[in-house]
Amino acid sequence: MDYLIKTHQLTKQFKTTTALNQVSISIPRGAIYGLIGNNGAGKTTLMSILATLQKPTSGSVHAEKDLKIGALIEAPACYPMYSAYRNLTYQKNLLGAKETNIKKLLNFVGLPDSRKPVRNYSLGMKQRLGIAMALCGNPDFLVLDEPMNGLDPQGIVEIRELILKLNQQQQITVLISSHILDELAKVATCFG
């Protein structure tokens, strides 16, 4: 099997707390990998390491060469007083993603070019914006930490459909965590 990213005995210590203890996973190319675990099990820590936002205490991560990673860890990091368009323009410039078409990206995630400030967005709209920001650099691998948390049923369906579209139409490998196991079962092609 062709794996996009693997970990080997990944461990992460925070002072006296062990967040990860020798975790070894393999994420196949083209998969939607569902990450399951109780609160405090280390899902967000693992995702942060895979997204290169943290370094492990020990162990290793083996990723495909030149792997481009996009991530939405916890809440989207955006400027609430700016529009979605302006937030994406800032993200695009930050990443140096010259080829990113912001209007096309907003339409793809279901946020037609709205000029209203993000602070006036619903939670579902903010999640779609966060996913758009994670897609700004045209990633091969997308890390989504609890993207359906707190959403109403319609918002959950919209995020689920977006994840499937990203995977099937854009060929993006996705790592997703969720507490809503029946929803995760509707999108994930493998689990850990």
DOVOMI-424260 format. One record per residue: x, y, z of N, C-alpha, C in turn; residue in three letters. Coordinates in nm, 4 decimals, padded with zeros to 6 digits. Each point is the difference from the previous one (the first is absolute). Layout:
+----------+----------+----------+----------+----------+----------+----------+----------+----------+--------+
|    neast |   nnorth |      nup |   caeast |  canorth |     caup |    ceast |   cnorth |      cup | residu |
+----------+----------+----------+----------+----------+----------+----------+----------+----------+--------+
|        X |        Y |        Z |        X |        Y |        Z |        X |        Y |        Z |    ala |
...
+----------+----------+----------+----------+----------+----------+----------+----------+----------+--------+
***
This chain:
+----------+----------+----------+----------+----------+----------+----------+----------+----------+--------+
|    neast |   nnorth |      nup |   caeast |  canorth |     caup |    ceast |   cnorth |      cup | residu |
+----------+----------+----------+----------+----------+----------+----------+----------+----------+--------+
|  00.0848 | -00.1183 |  00.0000 | -00.0848 |  00.1183 |  00.0000 |  00.0895 |  00.1248 |  00.0000 |    met |
| -00.0477 |  00.1035 | -00.0661 |  00.0722 |  00.1259 | -00.0124 | -00.0412 |  00.0934 |  00.1142 |    asp |
|  00.0931 |  00.0292 |  00.0912 | -00.0306 |  00.0857 |  00.1146 |  00.0540 |  00.1403 | -00.0217 |    tyr |
| -00.0838 |  00.0988 |  00.0297 |  00.0385 |  00.1401 | -00.0135 |  00.0840 |  00.0447 |  00.1189 |    leu |
| -00.0372 | -00.0495 |  00.1189 |  00.0691 |  00.0411 |  00.1215 | -00.0089 | -00.1133 |  00.1029 |    ile |
|  00.1090 | -00.0195 |  00.0758 |  00.0049 | -00.1032 |  00.1036 |  00.0661 |  00.0582 |  00.1236 |    lys |
| -00.0396 | -00.0521 |  00.1150 |  00.0713 |  00.0341 |  00.1231 |  00.0564 | -00.1290 |  00.0580 |    thr |
|  00.1111 |  00.0142 |  00.0707 |  00.0620 | -00.1155 |  00.0646 |  00.0299 |  00.0344 |  00.1450 |    his |
| -00.0697 | -00.0675 |  00.0914 |  00.0174 |  00.0160 |  00.1441 |  00.0050 |  00.1471 |  00.0433 |    gln |
| -00.0956 |  00.0762 | -00.0501 | -00.0076 |  00.1432 |  00.0290 | -00.0401 |  00.0224 |  00.1453 |    leu |
|  00.0801 |  00.0766 |  00.0718 | -00.0264 |  00.0319 |  00.1397 |  00.0091 |  00.1515 |  00.0172 |    thr |
| -00.0922 |  00.0536 |  00.0808 |  00.0024 |  00.1429 |  00.0315 | -00.0264 |  00.0176 |  00.1485 |    lys |
|  00.0966 |  00.0638 |  00.0672 | -00.0085 |  00.0287 |  00.1445 | -00.0199 |  00.1492 |  00.0187 |    gln |
| -00.0897 |  00.0357 |  00.0897 | -00.0157 |  00.1370 |  00.0470 |  00.0283 | -00.0040 |  00.1497 |    phe |
|  00.1180 |  00.0391 |  00.0405 |  00.0441 | -00.0065 |  00.1401 | -00.0272 | -00.1393 |  00.0559 |    lys |
| -00.1004 | -00.0152 |  00.0847 | -00.0258 | -00.1317 |  00.0621 | -00.1118 | -00.0780 | -00.0706 |    thr |
| -00.0561 |  00.0564 | -00.1056 | -00.1102 | -00.0650 | -00.0713 |  00.0488 | -00.0604 | -00.1306 |    thr |
| -00.0367 | -00.1247 | -00.0242 |  00.0294 | -00.0656 | -00.1275 | -00.1247 |  00.0112 | -00.0878 |    thr |
|  00.0088 |  00.0807 | -00.1049 | -00.1134 |  00.0196 | -00.0906 | -00.0060 | -00.1114 | -00.1040 |    ala |
|  00.1163 | -00.0448 | -00.0455 |  00.0094 | -00.1114 | -00.0949 |  00.1042 | -00.0974 |  00.0516 |    leu |
| -00.0308 | -00.1280 | -00.0110 |  00.0924 | -00.1019 |  00.0496 |  00.0247 | -00.1048 | -00.1085 |    asn |
|  00.1070 |  00.0172 | -00.0758 |  00.0439 | -00.0931 | -00.1032 | -00.1098 | -00.0316 | -00.1025 |    gln |
| -00.0545 |  00.1035 | -00.0602 | -00.1068 | -00.0141 | -00.0991 |  00.0601 | -00.0255 | -00.1377 |    val |
| -00.0450 | -00.1071 | -00.0616 |  00.0412 | -00.0338 | -00.1364 | -00.1252 | -00.0155 | -00.0850 |    ser |
| -00.0130 |  00.0873 | -00.1005 | -00.1124 | -00.0090 | -00.0935 |  00.0530 |  00.0141 | -00.1407 |    ile |
| -00.0780 | -00.0470 | -00.0961 |  00.0317 |  00.0134 | -00.1422 | -00.1252 |  00.0480 | -00.0710 |    ser |
|  00.0113 |  00.1112 | -00.0725 | -00.1146 |  00.0577 | -00.0695 |  00.0180 | -00.0214 | -00.1499 |    ile |
| -00.0862 | -00.0831 | -00.0596 |  00.0126 | -00.0286 | -00.1433 | -00.0294 |  00.1230 | -00.0857 |    pro |
|  00.0700 |  00.0097 | -00.1097 | -00.0260 |  00.1066 | -00.0978 | -00.1451 | -00.0133 | -00.0482 |    arg |
| -00.0701 |  00.1129 | -00.0039 | -00.1368 |  00.0017 | -00.0499 | -00.1054 | -00.0360 |  00.1026 |    gly |
|  00.0402 | -00.0281 |  00.1223 | -00.0948 | -00.0408 |  00.1037 | -00.0638 |  00.1199 |  00.0678 |    ala |
| -00.1125 | -00.0266 |  00.0655 | -00.0540 |  00.0885 |  00.1016 |  00.0169 | -00.0798 |  00.1282 |    ile |
|  00.1008 |  00.0370 |  00.0768 |  00.0401 | -00.0756 |  00.1185 | -00.0709 |  00.0578 |  00.1212 |    tyr |
| -00.0897 | -00.0769 |  00.0592 | -00.0745 |  00.0434 |  00.1175 |  00.0769 | -00.0301 |  00.1269 |    gly |
|  00.0293 |  00.1028 |  00.0775 |  00.0740 | -00.0150 |  00.1258 | -00.0987 |  00.0051 |  00.1158 |    leu |
| -00.0055 | -00.1103 |  00.0751 | -00.0970 | -00.0157 |  00.1073 |  00.0735 | -00.0043 |  00.1333 |    ile |
| -00.0583 |  00.0611 |  00.1018 |  00.0572 | -00.0061 |  00.1340 | -00.0794 |  00.0870 |  00.0956 |    gly |
|  00.0052 | -00.0344 |  00.1261 | -00.0681 |  00.0788 |  00.1027 |  00.0639 |  00.1380 |  00.0122 |    asn |
| -00.0699 |  00.0901 |  00.0688 |  00.0594 |  00.1302 |  00.0321 |  00.1282 | -00.0242 |  00.0781 |    asn |
|  00.1048 |  00.0711 | -00.0348 |  00.1271 | -00.0131 |  00.0703 |  00.0845 | -00.1173 | -00.0459 |    gly |
| -00.0440 | -00.0709 | -00.1045 |  00.0740 | -00.1178 | -00.0473 |  00.1232 |  00.0366 | -00.0826 |    ala |
|  00.0124 |  00.1269 | -00.0425 |  00.1161 |  00.0432 | -00.0762 | -00.0256 |  00.0223 | -00.1480 |    gly |
| -00.1264 | -00.0003 | -00.0420 | -00.0320 |  00.0178 | -00.1427 |  00.0535 |  00.1341 | -00.0529 |    lys |
| -00.0293 |  00.1074 |  00.0715 |  00.0433 |  00.1327 | -00.0452 |  00.1520 |  00.0103 |  00.0009 |    thr |
|  00.0646 | -00.0582 |  00.0987 |  00.1468 |  00.0007 |  00.0053 |  00.0575 | -00.0738 | -00.1201 |    thr |
| -00.0544 | -00.1177 | -00.0306 |  00.0461 | -00.0763 | -00.1169 | -00.0205 |  00.0803 | -00.1278 |    leu |
| -00.1166 |  00.0596 | -00.0133 | -00.0293 |  00.0781 | -00.1203 |  00.0929 |  00.1212 | -00.0112 |    met |
|  00.0291 |  00.0641 |  00.1118 |  00.0912 |  00.1152 | -00.0008 |  00.1407 | -00.0410 | -00.0428 |    ser |
|  00.0434 | -00.1169 |  00.0423 |  00.1327 | -00.0499 | -00.0415 |  00.0000 | -00.0322 | -00.1487 |    ile |
| -00.1046 | -00.0667 | -00.0479 | -00.0073 | -00.0336 | -00.1424 | -00.0092 |  00.1251 | -00.0873 |    leu |
| -00.0611 |  00.1053 |  00.0531 | -00.0108 |  00.1265 | -00.0735 |  00.1246 |  00.0866 |  00.0180 |    ala |
|  00.1007 | -00.0544 |  00.0661 |  00.1289 |  00.0663 |  00.0282 | -00.0141 |  00.1248 |  00.0869 |    thr |
| -00.1030 |  00.0040 |  00.0845 | -00.0191 |  00.1116 |  00.0925 |  00.0680 | -00.0252 |  00.1339 |    leu |
|  00.0323 | -00.1273 |  00.0283 |  00.0730 | -00.0395 |  00.1206 |  00.1027 | -00.1047 | -00.0389 |    gln |
|  00.0986 | -00.0157 |  00.0864 |  00.1007 | -00.1048 | -00.0191 | -00.0232 | -00.1087 |  00.1045 |    lys |
|  00.0203 | -00.1256 | -00.0398 | -00.0139 | -00.1080 |  00.0984 |  00.1177 |  00.0002 |  00.0970 |    pro |
| -00.0210 | -00.0570 |  00.1181 |  00.1082 | -00.0183 |  00.0959 |  00.0931 | -00.1104 | -00.0494 |    thr |
| -00.0595 | -00.1064 | -00.0554 |  00.0777 | -00.1083 | -00.0615 | -00.0864 | -00.0678 | -00.1044 |    ser |
|  00.0626 | -00.0892 | -00.0757 | -00.0694 | -00.0644 | -00.1107 |  00.0200 |  00.0807 | -00.1269 |    gly |
| -00.0658 | -00.0426 | -00.1060 |  00.0223 |  00.0672 | -00.1279 | -00.1258 |  00.0034 | -00.0855 |    ser |
|  00.0000 |  00.0970 | -00.0908 | -00.1046 |  00.0140 | -00.1011 |  00.0689 | -00.0127 | -00.1348 |    val |
| -00.0511 | -00.0890 | -00.0828 |  00.0532 | -00.0198 | -00.1343 | -00.1087 |  00.0397 | -00.0989 |    his |
|  00.0257 |  00.1068 | -00.0749 | -00.0975 |  00.0508 | -00.0958 |  00.0605 | -00.0027 | -00.1392 |    ala |
| -00.0879 | -00.0061 | -00.0970 |  00.0428 |  00.0070 | -00.1390 |  00.0793 |  00.1293 | -00.0209 |    glu |
|  00.1017 | -00.0066 | -00.0815 |  00.0835 |  00.1180 | -00.0282 | -00.0863 |  00.1118 | -00.0599 |    lys |
|  00.0246 |  00.1212 |  00.0451 | -00.0705 |  00.1202 | -00.0466 | -00.1505 | -00.0046 |  00.0251 |    asp |
| -00.0398 | -00.0700 |  00.1044 | -00.1420 | -00.0087 |  00.0354 | -00.0496 |  00.1365 |  00.0457 |    leu |
| -00.1063 |  00.0479 | -00.0636 | -00.0616 |  00.1273 |  00.0393 | -00.1163 | -00.0316 |  00.0927 |    lys |
|  00.0031 |  00.0622 |  00.1190 | -00.0976 | -00.0290 |  00.1045 | -00.0832 |  00.1244 |  00.0297 |    ile |
| -00.1311 | -00.0199 |  00.0085 | -00.0918 |  00.1036 |  00.0446 | -00.0649 | -00.0487 |  00.1282 |    gly |
| -00.0282 |  00.0904 |  00.0925 | -00.0551 | -00.0446 |  00.1281 | -00.1012 |  00.0980 |  00.0569 |    ala |
| -00.1018 | -00.0584 |  00.0617 | -00.0947 |  00.0746 |  00.0817 | -00.0006 | -00.0705 |  00.1346 |    leu |
|  00.0797 |  00.0536 |  00.0921 |  00.0126 | -00.0558 |  00.1339 | -00.0796 |  00.0895 |  00.0949 |    ile |
| -00.0988 | -00.0594 |  00.0672 | -00.0892 |  00.0709 |  00.0909 | -00.0767 |  00.1072 | -00.0767 |    glu |
|  00.0058 |  00.1262 |  00.0365 | -00.0799 |  00.1047 | -00.0648 |  00.0791 |  00.0665 | -00.1123 |    ala |
| -00.0696 |  00.0453 | -00.1065 |  00.0695 |  00.0699 | -00.1077 |  00.0666 |  00.1275 |  00.0518 |    pro |
|  00.1229 |  00.0224 | -00.0407 |  00.0738 |  00.1210 |  00.0398 | -00.0248 |  00.1069 | -00.1060 |    ala |
| -00.0954 |  00.0860 |  00.0274 | -00.0306 |  00.1045 | -00.0971 | -00.0254 |  00.1321 |  00.0719 |    cys |
| -00.0006 |  00.1053 | -00.0781 | -00.0273 |  00.1330 |  00.0527 | -00.1498 |  00.0246 | -00.0044 |    tyr |
| -00.0676 |  00.0101 |  00.1167 | -00.1457 |  00.0093 |  00.0017 | -00.0564 |  00.1267 | -00.0644 |    pro |
|  00.0794 |  00.1060 | -00.0068 | -00.0520 |  00.1244 | -00.0574 |  00.0125 |  00.0044 | -00.1523 |    met |
|  00.0719 | -00.0988 | -00.0580 |  00.0179 | -00.0059 | -00.1455 | -00.1008 | -00.0953 | -00.0625 |    tyr |
| -00.0216 |  00.0182 | -00.1287 | -00.0855 | -00.0914 | -00.0763 |  00.0755 | -00.1303 | -00.0262 |    ser |
| -00.0723 | -00.1007 | -00.0466 |  00.0636 | -00.1273 | -00.0383 |  00.1020 |  00.0251 | -00.1100 |    ala |
| -00.0350 |  00.0832 | -00.0953 |  00.0906 |  00.0297 | -00.1116 |  00.1309 |  00.0610 |  00.0502 |    tyr |
| -00.0125 |  00.0953 |  00.0890 |  00.1203 |  00.0664 |  00.0521 |  00.0840 | -00.0956 |  00.0852 |    arg |
| -00.0647 | -00.0859 |  00.0800 |  00.0727 | -00.0998 |  00.0781 |  00.0763 | -00.0949 | -00.0918 |    asn |
| -00.0643 | -00.0441 | -00.1071 |  00.0670 | -00.0912 | -00.0934 |  00.1124 |  00.0698 | -00.0765 |    leu |
| -00.0186 |  00.1269 | -00.0314 |  00.1069 |  00.0759 | -00.0654 |  00.1223 |  00.0073 |  00.0906 |    thr |
| -00.0235 |  00.0246 |  00.1274 |  00.1102 |  00.0046 |  00.0963 |  00.0692 | -00.1363 |  00.0087 |    tyr |
| -00.0784 | -00.1069 |  00.0104 |  00.0555 | -00.1359 |  00.0082 |  00.0788 | -00.0350 | -00.1261 |    gln |
| -00.0550 |  00.0350 | -00.1146 |  00.0665 | -00.0259 | -00.1282 |  00.1363 |  00.0693 | -00.0039 |    lys |
|  00.0046 |  00.1244 |  00.0413 |  00.1261 |  00.0745 |  00.0007 |  00.0986 | -00.0572 |  00.1012 |    asn |
| -00.0516 | -00.0397 |  00.1159 |  00.0838 | -00.0595 |  00.1038 |  00.0672 | -00.1279 | -00.0495 |    leu |
| -00.0755 | -00.0811 | -00.0741 |  00.0518 | -00.1266 | -00.0523 |  00.0785 |  00.0162 | -00.1304 |    leu |
| -00.0115 |  00.1169 | -00.0611 |  00.0638 |  00.0194 | -00.1300 | -00.0676 | -00.0831 | -00.1078 |    gly |
| -00.1293 | -00.0218 |  00.0151 | -00.0771 | -00.0842 | -00.0927 | -00.0536 |  00.0848 | -00.1144 |    ala |
|  00.0865 |  00.0304 | -00.0949 | -00.0347 |  00.0907 | -00.1100 | -00.1134 | -00.0521 | -00.0878 |    lys |
| -00.0099 | -00.1313 | -00.0153 | -00.0974 | -00.0571 | -00.0933 | -00.1381 | -00.0234 |  00.0615 |    glu |
| -00.0189 |  00.0332 |  00.1270 | -00.1287 | -00.0225 |  00.0656 | -00.1024 |  00.1016 | -00.0496 |    thr |
| -00.1127 | -00.0501 | -00.0525 | -00.1097 |  00.0845 | -00.0444 | -00.0994 |  00.0099 |  00.1158 |    asn |
| -00.0029 |  00.1141 |  00.0661 | -00.0787 |  00.0163 |  00.1218 | -00.1495 | -00.0126 | -00.0260 |    ile |
| -00.0497 |  00.0607 | -00.1053 | -00.1437 | -00.0090 | -00.0289 | -00.0404 | -00.1444 | -00.0277 |    lys |
|  00.0814 | -00.0707 | -00.0751 | -00.0279 | -00.1405 | -00.0298 |  00.0025 | -00.0839 |  00.1281 |    lys |
|  00.0965 |  00.0275 |  00.0871 |  00.0120 | -00.0722 |  00.1265 | -00.1205 |  00.0268 |  00.0900 |    leu |
| -00.0443 |  00.1255 |  00.0078 | -00.1185 |  00.0337 |  00.0801 | -00.1240 | -00.0714 | -00.0529 |    leu |
| -00.0170 | -00.0032 | -00.1303 | -00.1139 | -00.0709 | -00.0580 |  00.0096 | -00.1497 |  00.0269 |    asn |
|  00.1207 | -00.0556 | -00.0092 |  00.0202 | -00.1431 |  00.0209 | -00.0426 | -00.0423 |  00.1404 |    phe |
|  00.0318 |  00.0815 |  00.1015 | -00.0359 | -00.0350 |  00.1381 | -00.1405 |  00.0468 |  00.0385 |    val |
| -00.0716 |  00.0589 | -00.0942 | -00.1378 |  00.0414 |  00.0279 | -00.0126 |  00.1333 |  00.0690 |    gly |
|  00.0975 |  00.0884 | -00.0223 | -00.0057 |  00.1361 |  00.0542 |  00.0113 |  00.0983 | -00.1162 |    leu |
| -00.1117 |  00.0276 | -00.0672 |  00.0105 |  00.0969 | -00.1087 |  00.0592 |  00.1298 |  00.0544 |    pro |
|  00.0688 |  00.0708 | -00.0825 |  00.0754 |  00.1190 |  00.0422 | -00.0862 |  00.0967 |  00.0798 |    asp |
|  00.0018 | -00.0177 |  00.1292 | -00.0745 |  00.0859 |  00.0914 |  00.0927 |  00.1091 |  00.0514 |    ser |
| -00.0486 |  00.1201 |  00.0061 |  00.0800 |  00.1128 |  00.0502 | -00.0227 |  00.0254 |  00.1486 |    arg |
| -00.0917 | -00.0770 |  00.0621 | -00.0247 |  00.0256 |  00.1419 |  00.1146 | -00.0537 |  00.0845 |    lys |
|  00.0248 |  00.0612 |  00.1149 |  00.1098 | -00.0440 |  00.0851 | -00.0242 | -00.1416 |  00.0541 |    pro |
|  00.1082 | -00.0736 |  00.0188 | -00.0058 | -00.1375 |  00.0476 | -00.0657 | -00.0079 |  00.1385 |    val |
|  00.0106 |  00.1045 |  00.0808 | -00.0615 | -00.0023 |  00.1336 | -00.1518 | -00.0192 | -00.0085 |    arg |
| -00.0595 |  00.0290 | -00.1170 | -00.1442 | -00.0172 | -00.0187 | -00.0355 | -00.1350 | -00.0634 |    asn |
|  00.0978 | -00.0873 | -00.0161 | -00.0229 | -00.1314 | -00.0613 | -00.0542 | -00.0989 |  00.1021 |    tyr |
| -00.0757 | -00.0956 | -00.0490 | -00.0418 | -00.1132 |  00.0830 |  00.1220 | -00.0894 |  00.0217 |    ser |
| -00.0104 | -00.0945 |  00.0940 |  00.1096 | -00.0929 |  00.0257 |  00.0333 | -00.0813 | -00.1247 |    leu |
| -00.1021 | -00.0445 | -00.0713 |  00.0223 | -00.0770 | -00.1226 |  00.0740 |  00.0802 | -00.1055 |    gly |
| -00.0346 |  00.1269 | -00.0138 |  00.0695 |  00.0867 | -00.0962 |  00.1457 |  00.0189 |  00.0408 |    met |
|  00.0245 |  00.0145 |  00.1312 |  00.1380 |  00.0151 |  00.0481 |  00.0800 | -00.1278 | -00.0267 |    lys |
| -00.0629 | -00.1159 |  00.0174 |  00.0694 | -00.1266 | -00.0270 |  00.0344 | -00.0109 | -00.1485 |    gln |
| -00.0931 |  00.0381 | -00.0879 |  00.0282 | -00.0046 | -00.1441 |  00.1121 |  00.0975 | -00.0368 |    arg |
|  00.0015 |  00.1165 |  00.0654 |  00.1089 |  00.0950 | -00.0224 |  00.1325 | -00.0594 |  00.0470 |    leu |
| -00.0011 | -00.0642 |  00.1167 |  00.1213 | -00.0645 |  00.0500 |  00.0518 | -00.1062 | -00.0960 |    gly |
| -00.0908 | -00.0769 | -00.0584 |  00.0408 | -00.1006 | -00.0991 |  00.0558 |  00.0689 | -00.1237 |    ile |
| -00.0634 |  00.1089 | -00.0437 |  00.0514 |  00.0751 | -00.1154 |  00.1412 |  00.0521 |  00.0279 |    ala |
|  00.0224 |  00.0479 |  00.1227 |  00.1332 |  00.0495 |  00.0355 |  00.1026 | -00.1138 | -00.0026 |    met |
| -00.0417 | -00.1185 |  00.0451 |  00.0890 | -00.1167 | -00.0028 |  00.0285 | -00.0447 | -00.1429 |    ala |
| -00.0906 |  00.0307 | -00.0923 |  00.0166 | -00.0392 | -00.1407 |  00.0792 |  00.1022 | -00.0813 |    leu |
|  00.0265 |  00.1152 |  00.0588 |  00.0656 |  00.1100 | -00.0723 |  00.1316 | -00.0389 | -00.0664 |    cys |
|  00.0759 | -00.0855 |  00.0619 |  00.1292 | -00.0401 | -00.0562 | -00.0068 | -00.1223 | -00.0898 |    gly |
| -00.1206 | -00.0377 | -00.0440 | -00.0203 | -00.1175 | -00.0864 |  00.0633 | -00.1258 |  00.0596 |    asn |
| -00.0453 | -00.0414 |  00.1194 |  00.0641 | -00.1136 |  00.0679 | -00.0329 | -00.1350 | -00.0636 |    pro |
|  00.0890 | -00.0959 |  00.0250 | -00.0225 | -00.1398 | -00.0368 | -00.0653 | -00.0726 |  00.1175 |    asp |
|  00.0235 |  00.0526 |  00.1212 | -00.0430 | -00.0630 |  00.1241 | -00.0680 |  00.1058 |  00.0857 |    phe |
| -00.1237 | -00.0284 |  00.0413 | -00.0794 |  00.0952 |  00.0760 | -00.0304 | -00.0586 |  00.1370 |    leu |
|  00.0332 |  00.0738 |  00.1054 | -00.0210 | -00.0422 |  00.1378 | -00.1155 |  00.0821 |  00.0578 |    val |
| -00.1087 | -00.0688 |  00.0399 | -00.1190 |  00.0674 |  00.0517 | -00.0323 | -00.0531 |  00.1390 |    leu |
|  00.0172 |  00.0853 |  00.0991 | -00.0233 | -00.0366 |  00.1387 | -00.1424 |  00.0391 |  00.0398 |    asp |
| -00.0871 | -00.0994 |  00.0131 | -00.1383 |  00.0213 |  00.0448 | -00.0746 |  00.1063 | -00.0819 |    glu |
|  00.0005 | -00.0076 | -00.1334 | -00.0637 |  00.1057 | -00.0796 | -00.1525 |  00.0041 |  00.0110 |    pro |
| -00.0609 | -00.1051 |  00.0573 | -00.1466 | -00.0042 |  00.0102 | -00.0503 |  00.0354 |  00.1397 |    met |
|  00.0929 |  00.0235 |  00.0932 | -00.0393 |  00.0297 |  00.1389 | -00.0855 |  00.1253 |  00.0082 |    asn |
| -00.1108 | -00.0100 |  00.0693 | -00.0851 |  00.1149 |  00.0264 | -00.0898 |  00.0403 | -00.1145 |    gly |
|  00.0055 | -00.0716 | -00.1120 | -00.0823 |  00.0377 | -00.1146 | -00.1393 | -00.0602 |  00.0112 |    leu |
| -00.0973 |  00.0688 | -00.0602 | -00.1348 | -00.0556 | -00.0071 | -00.0011 | -00.1109 | -00.1056 |    asp |
| -00.1067 | -00.0792 | -00.0063 | -00.0025 | -00.1130 | -00.0949 |  00.0289 |  00.0394 | -00.1447 |    pro |
| -00.0552 |  00.1133 | -00.0450 |  00.0253 |  00.0441 | -00.1374 |  00.1476 |  00.0365 | -00.0196 |    gln |
|  00.0605 |  00.0661 |  00.0992 |  00.1416 |  00.0342 | -00.0075 |  00.0880 | -00.1232 | -00.0056 |    gly |
| -00.0372 | -00.1035 |  00.0755 |  00.0762 | -00.1254 | -00.0016 | -00.0045 | -00.0622 | -00.1383 |    ile |
| -00.1181 | -00.0029 | -00.0609 | -00.0153 | -00.0561 | -00.1351 |  00.0852 |  00.0787 | -00.0994 |    val |
|  00.0001 |  00.1327 |  00.0103 |  00.0772 |  00.0839 | -00.0921 |  00.1500 | -00.0255 |  00.0135 |    glu |
|  00.0501 | -00.0109 |  00.1231 |  00.1429 | -00.0262 |  00.0210 |  00.0345 | -00.1404 | -00.0504 |    ile |
| -00.0872 | -00.0976 |  00.0283 |  00.0228 | -00.1375 | -00.0480 |  00.0091 | -00.0020 | -00.1523 |    arg |
| -00.0925 |  00.0663 | -00.0673 |  00.0008 |  00.0031 | -00.1467 |  00.1250 |  00.0708 | -00.0534 |    glu |
|  00.0429 |  00.1052 |  00.0685 |  00.1211 |  00.0717 | -00.0400 |  00.1226 | -00.0900 |  00.0113 |    leu |
|  00.0105 | -00.0750 |  00.1085 |  00.1143 | -00.0908 |  00.0195 |  00.0021 | -00.1070 | -00.1091 |    ile |
| -00.1163 | -00.0562 | -00.0305 | -00.0075 | -00.1018 | -00.1057 |  00.0393 |  00.0588 | -00.1356 |    leu |
| -00.0452 |  00.1224 | -00.0263 |  00.0323 |  00.0672 | -00.1262 |  00.1512 |  00.0266 | -00.0104 |    lys |
|  00.0608 |  00.0446 |  00.1093 |  00.1446 |  00.0251 |  00.0005 |  00.0769 | -00.1284 | -00.0299 |    leu |
| -00.0434 | -00.1081 |  00.0618 |  00.0679 | -00.1279 | -00.0174 | -00.0224 | -00.0566 | -00.1396 |    asn |
| -00.1230 | -00.0009 | -00.0471 | -00.0331 | -00.0652 | -00.1259 |  00.0321 |  00.0851 | -00.1219 |    gln |
| -00.0256 |  00.1300 |  00.0060 |  00.0222 |  00.0859 | -00.1158 |  00.1400 |  00.0598 | -00.0043 |    gln |
|  00.0560 |  00.0322 |  00.1177 |  00.1311 |  00.0645 |  00.0052 |  00.1126 | -00.0980 |  00.0335 |    gln |
| -00.0357 | -00.1256 |  00.0302 |  00.0972 | -00.1032 |  00.0361 |  00.0856 |  00.0390 |  00.1207 |    gln |
| -00.0615 |  00.0641 |  00.0976 |  00.0698 |  00.0392 |  00.1219 | -00.0202 | -00.1091 |  00.1049 |    ile |
|  00.1095 | -00.0453 |  00.0590 | -00.0059 | -00.0946 |  00.1110 | -00.0374 |  00.0787 |  00.1246 |    thr |
| -00.0949 | -00.0526 |  00.0793 | -00.0530 |  00.0743 |  00.1136 |  00.0165 | -00.0815 |  00.1279 |    val |
|  00.0463 |  00.0670 |  00.1048 | -00.0001 | -00.0546 |  00.1353 | -00.1032 |  00.0804 |  00.0772 |    leu |
| -00.1003 | -00.0676 |  00.0555 | -00.1085 |  00.0696 |  00.0685 | -00.0285 | -00.0666 |  00.1337 |    ile |
| -00.0179 |  00.0821 |  00.1032 | -00.0429 | -00.0530 |  00.1291 | -00.1409 |  00.0506 |  00.0264 |    ser |
| -00.0748 | -00.0786 |  00.0774 | -00.1349 |  00.0409 |  00.0353 | -00.0494 | -00.0817 |  00.1184 |    ser |
| -00.0861 |  00.0626 |  00.0797 | -00.0687 | -00.0733 |  00.1058 | -00.1301 | -00.0582 | -00.0519 |    his |
| -00.0432 |  00.0453 | -00.1167 | -00.1266 | -00.0459 | -00.0580 |  00.0321 | -00.1220 | -00.0862 |    ile |
|  00.0059 | -00.1157 |  00.0652 |  00.0487 | -00.1203 | -00.0669 | -00.0860 | -00.0430 | -00.1179 |    leu |
| -00.1317 |  00.0161 |  00.0093 | -00.0819 | -00.0400 | -00.1138 |  00.0246 |  00.0913 | -00.1203 |    asp |
|  00.0326 |  00.1272 |  00.0228 |  00.0354 |  00.0901 | -00.1108 |  00.1362 | -00.0357 | -00.0564 |    glu |
|  00.0935 | -00.0310 |  00.0867 |  00.1341 | -00.0392 | -00.0437 | -00.0095 | -00.1255 | -00.0872 |    leu |
| -00.0881 | -00.0917 |  00.0389 | -00.0166 | -00.1244 | -00.0751 | -00.0548 |  00.0269 | -00.1408 |    ala |
| -00.0661 |  00.1138 | -00.0198 | -00.0550 |  00.0332 | -00.1320 |  00.1043 |  00.0569 | -00.0955 |    lys |
|  00.1164 |  00.0414 |  00.0524 |  00.1021 |  00.0579 | -00.0885 |  00.1306 | -00.0784 | -00.0021 |    val |
|  00.0376 | -00.0579 |  00.1120 |  00.1328 | -00.0622 |  00.0114 |  00.0085 | -00.1299 | -00.0801 |    ala |
|  00.1163 | -00.0210 | -00.0627 |  00.0255 | -00.1233 | -00.0729 |  00.0856 | -00.0956 |  00.0824 |    thr |
|  00.0629 |  00.0516 |  00.1055 |  00.0744 | -00.0833 |  00.0959 |  00.0064 |  00.0751 |  00.1325 |    cys |
|  00.0320 | -00.0722 |  00.1062 | -00.0057 |  00.0575 |  00.1355 |  00.1236 | -00.0340 |  00.0811 |    phe |
|  00.0285 |  00.0857 |  00.0982 |  00.1065 | -00.0265 |  00.0954 | -00.0376 |  00.0557 |  00.1348 |    gly |
+----------+----------+----------+----------+----------+----------+----------+----------+----------+--------+
***
